[in-house]
């Protein structure tokens, strides 16, 4: 039987702060956050919006993130 990894991650900061960080408008106190960190937080923010069934907001956030990170962000 194959064991399935069941680790789950969730956003633990306010959604607005997460989106601002993902867009590069905030550093959340990090001295030099990487693009990868911003992408992960953006993905978690999108997941939170979709879990709350805020489809329109999720669509807008996804579009903004894809415009900000055209070569590195796509879900």
PyMOL Python script that loads the backbone (N, CA, C, O; Angstrom):
from pymol import cmd

cmd.read_pdbstr("""\
ATOM      1  N   UNK A   1       0.845  -1.182   0.000  1.00  0.00           N
ATOM      2  CA  UNK A   1       0.000   0.000   0.000  1.00  0.00           C
ATOM      3  C   UNK A   1       0.887   1.242   0.000  1.00  0.00           C
ATOM      4  O   UNK A   1       1.849   1.338   0.763  1.00  0.00           O
ATOM      5  N   UNK A   2       0.550   2.172  -0.856  1.00  0.00           N
ATOM      6  CA  UNK A   2       1.329   3.396  -0.976  1.00  0.00           C
ATOM      7  C   UNK A   2       0.902   4.401   0.093  1.00  0.00           C
ATOM      8  O   UNK A   2      -0.286   4.667   0.277  1.00  0.00           O
ATOM      9  N   UNK A   3       1.890   4.948   0.788  1.00  0.00           N
ATOM     10  CA  UNK A   3       1.594   5.935   1.815  1.00  0.00           C
ATOM     11  C   UNK A   3       1.478   7.314   1.177  1.00  0.00           C
ATOM     12  O   UNK A   3       2.341   7.723   0.400  1.00  0.00           O
ATOM     13  N   UNK A   4       0.427   8.011   1.503  1.00  0.00           N
ATOM     14  CA  UNK A   4       0.190   9.339   0.945  1.00  0.00           C
ATOM     15  C   UNK A   4       0.600  10.386   1.973  1.00  0.00           C
ATOM     16  O   UNK A   4       0.199  10.329   3.135  1.00  0.00           O
ATOM     17  N   UNK A   5       1.395  11.330   1.528  1.00  0.00           N
ATOM     18  CA  UNK A   5       1.823  12.419   2.402  1.00  0.00           C
ATOM     19  C   UNK A   5       0.633  13.334   2.649  1.00  0.00           C
ATOM     20  O   UNK A   5       0.056  13.882   1.709  1.00  0.00           O
ATOM     21  N   UNK A   6       0.272  13.496   3.900  1.00  0.00           N
ATOM     22  CA  UNK A   6      -0.928  14.274   4.206  1.00  0.00           C
ATOM     23  C   UNK A   6      -0.619  15.610   4.863  1.00  0.00           C
ATOM     24  O   UNK A   6      -1.481  16.182   5.530  1.00  0.00           O
ATOM     25  N   UNK A   7       0.597  16.116   4.686  1.00  0.00           N
ATOM     26  CA  UNK A   7       0.913  17.435   5.229  1.00  0.00           C
ATOM     27  C   UNK A   7       0.044  18.473   4.561  1.00  0.00           C
ATOM     28  O   UNK A   7      -0.137  18.465   3.344  1.00  0.00           O
ATOM     29  N   UNK A   8      -0.487  19.358   5.362  1.00  0.00           N
ATOM     30  CA  UNK A   8      -1.324  20.429   4.834  1.00  0.00           C
ATOM     31  C   UNK A   8      -0.758  21.744   5.324  1.00  0.00           C
ATOM     32  O   UNK A   8      -0.332  21.865   6.473  1.00  0.00           O
ATOM     33  N   UNK A   9      -0.758  22.701   4.464  1.00  0.00           N
ATOM     34  CA  UNK A   9      -0.261  24.020   4.813  1.00  0.00           C
ATOM     35  C   UNK A   9      -1.413  25.003   4.709  1.00  0.00           C
ATOM     36  O   UNK A   9      -2.299  24.847   3.868  1.00  0.00           O
ATOM     37  N   UNK A  10      -1.398  26.010   5.563  1.00  0.00           N
ATOM     38  CA  UNK A  10      -2.431  27.027   5.494  1.00  0.00           C
ATOM     39  C   UNK A  10      -1.821  28.382   5.823  1.00  0.00           C
ATOM     40  O   UNK A  10      -0.774  28.480   6.463  1.00  0.00           O
ATOM     41  N   UNK A  11      -2.490  29.396   5.377  1.00  0.00           N
ATOM     42  CA  UNK A  11      -2.052  30.765   5.597  1.00  0.00           C
ATOM     43  C   UNK A  11      -2.292  31.137   7.054  1.00  0.00           C
ATOM     44  O   UNK A  11      -3.398  30.957   7.564  1.00  0.00           O
ATOM     45  N   UNK A  12      -1.274  31.649   7.725  1.00  0.00           N
ATOM     46  CA  UNK A  12      -1.432  32.008   9.134  1.00  0.00           C
ATOM     47  C   UNK A  12      -1.248  33.506   9.375  1.00  0.00           C
ATOM     48  O   UNK A  12      -1.142  33.946  10.520  1.00  0.00           O
ATOM     49  N   UNK A  13      -1.212  34.280   8.304  1.00  0.00           N
ATOM     50  CA  UNK A  13      -1.150  35.742   8.414  1.00  0.00           C
ATOM     51  C   UNK A  13      -2.387  36.300   7.724  1.00  0.00           C
ATOM     52  O   UNK A  13      -3.022  35.604   6.931  1.00  0.00           O
ATOM     53  N   UNK A  14      -2.736  37.551   8.019  1.00  0.00           N
ATOM     54  CA  UNK A  14      -3.912  38.136   7.354  1.00  0.00           C
ATOM     55  C   UNK A  14      -3.771  38.096   5.830  1.00  0.00           C
ATOM     56  O   UNK A  14      -2.689  38.309   5.284  1.00  0.00           O
ATOM     57  N   UNK A  15      -4.873  37.822   5.172  1.00  0.00           N
ATOM     58  CA  UNK A  15      -4.903  37.685   3.722  1.00  0.00           C
ATOM     59  C   UNK A  15      -4.342  38.917   3.010  1.00  0.00           C
ATOM     60  O   UNK A  15      -3.584  38.778   2.050  1.00  0.00           O
ATOM     61  N   UNK A  16      -4.695  40.092   3.455  1.00  0.00           N
ATOM     62  CA  UNK A  16      -4.190  41.323   2.843  1.00  0.00           C
ATOM     63  C   UNK A  16      -2.678  41.432   2.934  1.00  0.00           C
ATOM     64  O   UNK A  16      -2.025  41.857   1.981  1.00  0.00           O
ATOM     65  N   UNK A  17      -2.115  41.048   4.085  1.00  0.00           N
ATOM     66  CA  UNK A  17      -0.660  41.069   4.256  1.00  0.00           C
ATOM     67  C   UNK A  17      -0.003  40.051   3.325  1.00  0.00           C
ATOM     68  O   UNK A  17       1.046  40.316   2.738  1.00  0.00           O
ATOM     69  N   UNK A  18      -0.633  38.890   3.199  1.00  0.00           N
ATOM     70  CA  UNK A  18      -0.078  37.839   2.332  1.00  0.00           C
ATOM     71  C   UNK A  18      -0.059  38.285   0.879  1.00  0.00           C
ATOM     72  O   UNK A  18       0.937  38.088   0.183  1.00  0.00           O
ATOM     73  N   UNK A  19      -1.141  38.879   0.419  1.00  0.00           N
ATOM     74  CA  UNK A  19      -1.188  39.337  -0.978  1.00  0.00           C
ATOM     75  C   UNK A  19      -0.203  40.475  -1.223  1.00  0.00           C
ATOM     76  O   UNK A  19       0.439  40.522  -2.272  1.00  0.00           O
ATOM     77  N   UNK A  20      -0.077  41.395  -0.260  1.00  0.00           N
ATOM     78  CA  UNK A  20       0.891  42.490  -0.402  1.00  0.00           C
ATOM     79  C   UNK A  20       2.310  41.933  -0.468  1.00  0.00           C
ATOM     80  O   UNK A  20       3.126  42.419  -1.251  1.00  0.00           O
ATOM     81  N   UNK A  21       2.611  40.928   0.336  1.00  0.00           N
ATOM     82  CA  UNK A  21       3.935  40.298   0.312  1.00  0.00           C
ATOM     83  C   UNK A  21       4.166  39.603  -1.024  1.00  0.00           C
ATOM     84  O   UNK A  21       5.224  39.753  -1.633  1.00  0.00           O
ATOM     85  N   UNK A  22       3.173  38.843  -1.476  1.00  0.00           N
ATOM     86  CA  UNK A  22       3.303  38.106  -2.742  1.00  0.00           C
ATOM     87  C   UNK A  22       3.506  39.049  -3.926  1.00  0.00           C
ATOM     88  O   UNK A  22       4.205  38.710  -4.881  1.00  0.00           O
ATOM     89  N   UNK A  23       2.897  40.228  -3.864  1.00  0.00           N
ATOM     90  CA  UNK A  23       3.031  41.195  -4.954  1.00  0.00           C
ATOM     91  C   UNK A  23       4.313  42.026  -4.859  1.00  0.00           C
ATOM     92  O   UNK A  23       4.645  42.771  -5.781  1.00  0.00           O
ATOM     93  N   UNK A  24       5.028  41.896  -3.746  1.00  0.00           N
ATOM     94  CA  UNK A  24       6.267  42.650  -3.581  1.00  0.00           C
ATOM     95  C   UNK A  24       6.076  44.027  -2.990  1.00  0.00           C
ATOM     96  O   UNK A  24       6.996  44.844  -3.011  1.00  0.00           O
ATOM     97  N   UNK A  25       4.889  44.300  -2.459  1.00  0.00           N
ATOM     98  CA  UNK A  25       4.612  45.615  -1.874  1.00  0.00           C
ATOM     99  C   UNK A  25       5.024  45.673  -0.418  1.00  0.00           C
ATOM    100  O   UNK A  25       5.094  46.760   0.156  1.00  0.00           O
ATOM    101  N   UNK A  26       5.295  44.542   0.187  1.00  0.00           N
ATOM    102  CA  UNK A  26       5.658  44.442   1.590  1.00  0.00           C
ATOM    103  C   UNK A  26       6.709  43.356   1.731  1.00  0.00           C
ATOM    104  O   UNK A  26       6.750  42.414   0.939  1.00  0.00           O
ATOM    105  N   UNK A  27       7.558  43.488   2.738  1.00  0.00           N
ATOM    106  CA  UNK A  27       8.564  42.464   3.001  1.00  0.00           C
ATOM    107  C   UNK A  27       8.251  41.664   4.259  1.00  0.00           C
ATOM    108  O   UNK A  27       8.973  40.719   4.576  1.00  0.00           O
ATOM    109  N   UNK A  28       7.199  42.017   4.978  1.00  0.00           N
ATOM    110  CA  UNK A  28       6.791  41.331   6.215  1.00  0.00           C
ATOM    111  C   UNK A  28       7.937  41.169   7.205  1.00  0.00           C
ATOM    112  O   UNK A  28       7.992  40.189   7.947  1.00  0.00           O
ATOM    113  N   UNK A  29       8.836  42.119   7.213  1.00  0.00           N
ATOM    114  CA  UNK A  29       9.946  42.088   8.159  1.00  0.00           C
ATOM    115  C   UNK A  29      11.154  41.280   7.708  1.00  0.00           C
ATOM    116  O   UNK A  29      12.172  41.266   8.399  1.00  0.00           O
ATOM    117  N   UNK A  30      11.063  40.604   6.560  1.00  0.00           N
ATOM    118  CA  UNK A  30      12.221  39.873   6.040  1.00  0.00           C
ATOM    119  C   UNK A  30      13.182  40.866   5.411  1.00  0.00           C
ATOM    120  O   UNK A  30      12.765  41.823   4.759  1.00  0.00           O
ATOM    121  N   UNK A  31      14.467  40.633   5.611  1.00  0.00           N
ATOM    122  CA  UNK A  31      15.462  41.541   5.046  1.00  0.00           C
ATOM    123  C   UNK A  31      15.509  41.437   3.525  1.00  0.00           C
ATOM    124  O   UNK A  31      15.487  42.457   2.836  1.00  0.00           O
ATOM    125  N   UNK A  32      15.571  40.236   3.003  1.00  0.00           N
ATOM    126  CA  UNK A  32      15.589  40.024   1.561  1.00  0.00           C
ATOM    127  C   UNK A  32      14.771  38.780   1.209  1.00  0.00           C
ATOM    128  O   UNK A  32      15.337  37.707   1.002  1.00  0.00           O
ATOM    129  N   UNK A  33      13.456  38.914   1.141  1.00  0.00           N
ATOM    130  CA  UNK A  33      12.641  37.732   0.799  1.00  0.00           C
ATOM    131  C   UNK A  33      12.880  37.301  -0.642  1.00  0.00           C
ATOM    132  O   UNK A  33      13.056  38.133  -1.532  1.00  0.00           O
ATOM    133  N   UNK A  34      12.884  36.001  -0.855  1.00  0.00           N
ATOM    134  CA  UNK A  34      13.117  35.477  -2.202  1.00  0.00           C
ATOM    135  C   UNK A  34      11.811  35.473  -3.001  1.00  0.00           C
ATOM    136  O   UNK A  34      10.716  35.534  -2.442  1.00  0.00           O
ATOM    137  N   UNK A  35      11.960  35.401  -4.305  1.00  0.00           N
ATOM    138  CA  UNK A  35      10.786  35.287  -5.166  1.00  0.00           C
ATOM    139  C   UNK A  35      10.015  34.012  -4.839  1.00  0.00           C
ATOM    140  O   UNK A  35       8.784  34.000  -4.864  1.00  0.00           O
ATOM    141  N   UNK A  36      10.739  32.949  -4.533  1.00  0.00           N
ATOM    142  CA  UNK A  36      10.094  31.692  -4.180  1.00  0.00           C
ATOM    143  C   UNK A  36       9.200  31.825  -2.960  1.00  0.00           C
ATOM    144  O   UNK A  36       8.101  31.271  -2.924  1.00  0.00           O
ATOM    145  N   UNK A  37       9.675  32.568  -1.951  1.00  0.00           N
ATOM    146  CA  UNK A  37       8.851  32.807  -0.753  1.00  0.00           C
ATOM    147  C   UNK A  37       7.582  33.558  -1.139  1.00  0.00           C
ATOM    148  O   UNK A  37       6.492  33.244  -0.659  1.00  0.00           O
ATOM    149  N   UNK A  38       7.732  34.542  -2.001  1.00  0.00           N
ATOM    150  CA  UNK A  38       6.571  35.325  -2.429  1.00  0.00           C
ATOM    151  C   UNK A  38       5.580  34.454  -3.198  1.00  0.00           C
ATOM    152  O   UNK A  38       4.368  34.610  -3.045  1.00  0.00           O
ATOM    153  N   UNK A  39       6.086  33.543  -4.019  1.00  0.00           N
ATOM    154  CA  UNK A  39       5.215  32.657  -4.795  1.00  0.00           C
ATOM    155  C   UNK A  39       4.440  31.717  -3.878  1.00  0.00           C
ATOM    156  O   UNK A  39       3.244  31.502  -4.076  1.00  0.00           O
ATOM    157  N   UNK A  40       5.110  31.163  -2.885  1.00  0.00           N
ATOM    158  CA  UNK A  40       4.443  30.239  -1.961  1.00  0.00           C
ATOM    159  C   UNK A  40       3.357  30.963  -1.180  1.00  0.00           C
ATOM    160  O   UNK A  40       2.245  30.453  -1.039  1.00  0.00           O
ATOM    161  N   UNK A  41       3.671  32.134  -0.679  1.00  0.00           N
ATOM    162  CA  UNK A  41       2.670  32.896   0.073  1.00  0.00           C
ATOM    163  C   UNK A  41       1.510  33.284  -0.843  1.00  0.00           C
ATOM    164  O   UNK A  41       0.356  33.264  -0.417  1.00  0.00           O
ATOM    165  N   UNK A  42       1.800  33.632  -2.083  1.00  0.00           N
ATOM    166  CA  UNK A  42       0.735  33.939  -3.036  1.00  0.00           C
ATOM    167  C   UNK A  42      -0.158  32.740  -3.288  1.00  0.00           C
ATOM    168  O   UNK A  42      -1.381  32.871  -3.352  1.00  0.00           O
ATOM    169  N   UNK A  43       0.448  31.576  -3.431  1.00  0.00           N
ATOM    170  CA  UNK A  43      -0.339  30.351  -3.643  1.00  0.00           C
ATOM    171  C   UNK A  43      -1.207  30.047  -2.425  1.00  0.00           C
ATOM    172  O   UNK A  43      -2.359  29.639  -2.572  1.00  0.00           O
ATOM    173  N   UNK A  44      -0.665  30.243  -1.234  1.00  0.00           N
ATOM    174  CA  UNK A  44      -1.451  30.017  -0.021  1.00  0.00           C
ATOM    175  C   UNK A  44      -2.601  31.022   0.092  1.00  0.00           C
ATOM    176  O   UNK A  44      -3.688  30.675   0.554  1.00  0.00           O
ATOM    177  N   UNK A  45      -2.359  32.266  -0.331  1.00  0.00           N
ATOM    178  CA  UNK A  45      -3.417  33.276  -0.308  1.00  0.00           C
ATOM    179  C   UNK A  45      -4.530  32.907  -1.286  1.00  0.00           C
ATOM    180  O   UNK A  45      -5.713  33.019  -0.963  1.00  0.00           O
ATOM    181  N   UNK A  46      -4.144  32.467  -2.482  1.00  0.00           N
ATOM    182  CA  UNK A  46      -5.154  32.030  -3.456  1.00  0.00           C
ATOM    183  C   UNK A  46      -5.951  30.850  -2.911  1.00  0.00           C
ATOM    184  O   UNK A  46      -7.172  30.800  -3.058  1.00  0.00           O
ATOM    185  N   UNK A  47      -5.265  29.912  -2.290  1.00  0.00           N
ATOM    186  CA  UNK A  47      -5.939  28.751  -1.713  1.00  0.00           C
ATOM    187  C   UNK A  47      -6.932  29.190  -0.646  1.00  0.00           C
ATOM    188  O   UNK A  47      -8.046  28.671  -0.583  1.00  0.00           O
ATOM    189  N   UNK A  48      -6.537  30.140   0.191  1.00  0.00           N
ATOM    190  CA  UNK A  48      -7.431  30.628   1.240  1.00  0.00           C
ATOM    191  C   UNK A  48      -8.674  31.271   0.635  1.00  0.00           C
ATOM    192  O   UNK A  48      -9.784  31.040   1.114  1.00  0.00           O
ATOM    193  N   UNK A  49      -8.498  32.075  -0.413  1.00  0.00           N
ATOM    194  CA  UNK A  49      -9.647  32.699  -1.074  1.00  0.00           C
ATOM    195  C   UNK A  49     -10.580  31.645  -1.668  1.00  0.00           C
ATOM    196  O   UNK A  49     -11.802  31.749  -1.558  1.00  0.00           O
ATOM    197  N   UNK A  50      -9.992  30.639  -2.292  1.00  0.00           N
ATOM    198  CA  UNK A  50     -10.811  29.590  -2.909  1.00  0.00           C
ATOM    199  C   UNK A  50     -11.505  28.732  -1.854  1.00  0.00           C
ATOM    200  O   UNK A  50     -12.645  28.314  -2.058  1.00  0.00           O
ATOM    201  N   UNK A  51     -10.841  28.464  -0.735  1.00  0.00           N
ATOM    202  CA  UNK A  51     -11.467  27.703   0.343  1.00  0.00           C
ATOM    203  C   UNK A  51     -12.671  28.453   0.922  1.00  0.00           C
ATOM    204  O   UNK A  51     -13.648  27.842   1.354  1.00  0.00           O
ATOM    205  N   UNK A  52     -12.583  29.788   0.922  1.00  0.00           N
ATOM    206  CA  UNK A  52     -13.681  30.621   1.409  1.00  0.00           C
ATOM    207  C   UNK A  52     -14.709  30.893   0.309  1.00  0.00           C
ATOM    208  O   UNK A  52     -15.668  31.638   0.511  1.00  0.00           O
ATOM    209  N   UNK A  53     -14.494  30.275  -0.860  1.00  0.00           N
ATOM    210  CA  UNK A  53     -15.372  30.412  -2.021  1.00  0.00           C
ATOM    211  C   UNK A  53     -15.537  31.867  -2.463  1.00  0.00           C
ATOM    212  O   UNK A  53     -16.618  32.301  -2.860  1.00  0.00           O
ATOM    213  N   UNK A  54     -14.441  32.592  -2.380  1.00  0.00           N
ATOM    214  CA  UNK A  54     -14.403  33.968  -2.865  1.00  0.00           C
ATOM    215  C   UNK A  54     -13.790  33.930  -4.266  1.00  0.00           C
ATOM    216  O   UNK A  54     -12.664  34.373  -4.490  1.00  0.00           O
ATOM    217  N   UNK A  55     -14.566  33.391  -5.190  1.00  0.00           N
ATOM    218  CA  UNK A  55     -14.071  33.104  -6.535  1.00  0.00           C
ATOM    219  C   UNK A  55     -13.639  34.354  -7.291  1.00  0.00           C
ATOM    220  O   UNK A  55     -12.597  34.350  -7.946  1.00  0.00           O
ATOM    221  N   UNK A  56     -14.417  35.408  -7.210  1.00  0.00           N
ATOM    222  CA  UNK A  56     -14.066  36.635  -7.946  1.00  0.00           C
ATOM    223  C   UNK A  56     -12.763  37.226  -7.431  1.00  0.00           C
ATOM    224  O   UNK A  56     -11.893  37.610  -8.212  1.00  0.00           O
ATOM    225  N   UNK A  57     -12.634  37.296  -6.106  1.00  0.00           N
ATOM    226  CA  UNK A  57     -11.413  37.828  -5.517  1.00  0.00           C
ATOM    227  C   UNK A  57     -10.212  36.948  -5.849  1.00  0.00           C
ATOM    228  O   UNK A  57      -9.117  37.450  -6.105  1.00  0.00           O
ATOM    229  N   UNK A  58     -10.423  35.636  -5.842  1.00  0.00           N
ATOM    230  CA  UNK A  58      -9.343  34.716  -6.192  1.00  0.00           C
ATOM    231  C   UNK A  58      -8.910  34.913  -7.643  1.00  0.00           C
ATOM    232  O   UNK A  58      -7.719  34.878  -7.953  1.00  0.00           O
ATOM    233  N   UNK A  59      -9.874  35.119  -8.518  1.00  0.00           N
ATOM    234  CA  UNK A  59      -9.567  35.339  -9.935  1.00  0.00           C
ATOM    235  C   UNK A  59      -8.776  36.629 -10.130  1.00  0.00           C
ATOM    236  O   UNK A  59      -7.820  36.664 -10.905  1.00  0.00           O
ATOM    237  N   UNK A  60      -9.171  37.672  -9.436  1.00  0.00           N
ATOM    238  CA  UNK A  60      -8.459  38.954  -9.527  1.00  0.00           C
ATOM    239  C   UNK A  60      -7.045  38.813  -8.975  1.00  0.00           C
ATOM    240  O   UNK A  60      -6.085  39.277  -9.590  1.00  0.00           O
ATOM    241  N   UNK A  61      -6.919  38.172  -7.814  1.00  0.00           N
ATOM    242  CA  UNK A  61      -5.595  37.981  -7.202  1.00  0.00           C
ATOM    243  C   UNK A  61      -4.705  37.145  -8.112  1.00  0.00           C
ATOM    244  O   UNK A  61      -3.531  37.467  -8.291  1.00  0.00           O
ATOM    245  N   UNK A  62      -5.248  36.073  -8.691  1.00  0.00           N
ATOM    246  CA  UNK A  62      -4.471  35.212  -9.598  1.00  0.00           C
ATOM    247  C   UNK A  62      -3.968  36.029 -10.792  1.00  0.00           C
ATOM    248  O   UNK A  62      -2.807  35.908 -11.184  1.00  0.00           O
ATOM    249  N   UNK A  63      -4.836  36.854 -11.363  1.00  0.00           N
ATOM    250  CA  UNK A  63      -4.457  37.680 -12.505  1.00  0.00           C
ATOM    251  C   UNK A  63      -3.346  38.658 -12.130  1.00  0.00           C
ATOM    252  O   UNK A  63      -2.391  38.831 -12.887  1.00  0.00           O
ATOM    253  N   UNK A  64      -3.463  39.287 -10.984  1.00  0.00           N
ATOM    254  CA  UNK A  64      -2.437  40.233 -10.528  1.00  0.00           C
ATOM    255  C   UNK A  64      -1.099  39.532 -10.302  1.00  0.00           C
ATOM    256  O   UNK A  64      -0.048  40.043 -10.689  1.00  0.00           O
ATOM    257  N   UNK A  65      -1.149  38.354  -9.671  1.00  0.00           N
ATOM    258  CA  UNK A  65       0.084  37.615  -9.419  1.00  0.00           C
ATOM    259  C   UNK A  65       0.734  37.149 -10.723  1.00  0.00           C
ATOM    260  O   UNK A  65       1.958  37.176 -10.851  1.00  0.00           O
ATOM    261  N   UNK A  66      -0.074  36.729 -11.676  1.00  0.00           N
ATOM    262  CA  UNK A  66       0.478  36.301 -12.970  1.00  0.00           C
ATOM    263  C   UNK A  66       1.079  37.472 -13.734  1.00  0.00           C
ATOM    264  O   UNK A  66       2.064  37.301 -14.453  1.00  0.00           O
ATOM    265  N   UNK A  67       0.497  38.662 -13.588  1.00  0.00           N
ATOM    266  CA  UNK A  67       1.073  39.851 -14.233  1.00  0.00           C
ATOM    267  C   UNK A  67       2.389  40.249 -13.554  1.00  0.00           C
ATOM    268  O   UNK A  67       3.347  40.634 -14.226  1.00  0.00           O
ATOM    269  N   UNK A  68       2.430  40.157 -12.247  1.00  0.00           N
ATOM    270  CA  UNK A  68       3.633  40.522 -11.481  1.00  0.00           C
ATOM    271  C   UNK A  68       4.767  39.530 -11.752  1.00  0.00           C
ATOM    272  O   UNK A  68       5.927  39.926 -11.870  1.00  0.00           O
ATOM    273  N   UNK A  69       4.431  38.245 -11.849  1.00  0.00           N
ATOM    274  CA  UNK A  69       5.418  37.183 -11.998  1.00  0.00           C
ATOM    275  C   UNK A  69       5.126  36.391 -13.277  1.00  0.00           C
ATOM    276  O   UNK A  69       4.786  35.211 -13.189  1.00  0.00           O
ATOM    277  N   UNK A  70       5.245  36.996 -14.454  1.00  0.00           N
ATOM    278  CA  UNK A  70       4.854  36.309 -15.689  1.00  0.00           C
ATOM    279  C   UNK A  70       5.642  35.031 -15.990  1.00  0.00           C
ATOM    280  O   UNK A  70       5.118  34.131 -16.647  1.00  0.00           O
ATOM    281  N   UNK A  71       6.868  34.937 -15.531  1.00  0.00           N
ATOM    282  CA  UNK A  71       7.682  33.750 -15.807  1.00  0.00           C
ATOM    283  C   UNK A  71       7.810  32.819 -14.609  1.00  0.00           C
ATOM    284  O   UNK A  71       8.492  31.796 -14.678  1.00  0.00           O
ATOM    285  N   UNK A  72       7.157  33.173 -13.523  1.00  0.00           N
ATOM    286  CA  UNK A  72       7.379  32.349 -12.338  1.00  0.00           C
ATOM    287  C   UNK A  72       6.150  32.027 -11.536  1.00  0.00           C
ATOM    288  O   UNK A  72       6.250  31.299 -10.549  1.00  0.00           O
ATOM    289  N   UNK A  73       4.991  32.533 -11.908  1.00  0.00           N
ATOM    290  CA  UNK A  73       3.805  32.252 -11.118  1.00  0.00           C
ATOM    291  C   UNK A  73       2.671  31.837 -12.024  1.00  0.00           C
ATOM    292  O   UNK A  73       2.150  32.632 -12.806  1.00  0.00           O
ATOM    293  N   UNK A  74       2.306  30.598 -11.908  1.00  0.00           N
ATOM    294  CA  UNK A  74       1.114  30.131 -12.617  1.00  0.00           C
ATOM    295  C   UNK A  74       0.591  28.908 -11.896  1.00  0.00           C
ATOM    296  O   UNK A  74       1.333  27.973 -11.596  1.00  0.00           O
ATOM    297  N   UNK A  75      -0.670  28.935 -11.630  1.00  0.00           N
ATOM    298  CA  UNK A  75      -1.319  27.804 -10.943  1.00  0.00           C
ATOM    299  C   UNK A  75      -2.472  27.330 -11.777  1.00  0.00           C
ATOM    300  O   UNK A  75      -3.163  26.386 -11.394  1.00  0.00           O
TER     301      UNK A  75
END
""", "prot")
cmd.dss("prot")
cmd.show_as("cartoon", "prot")
cmd.util.cbc("prot")
cmd.orient("prot")
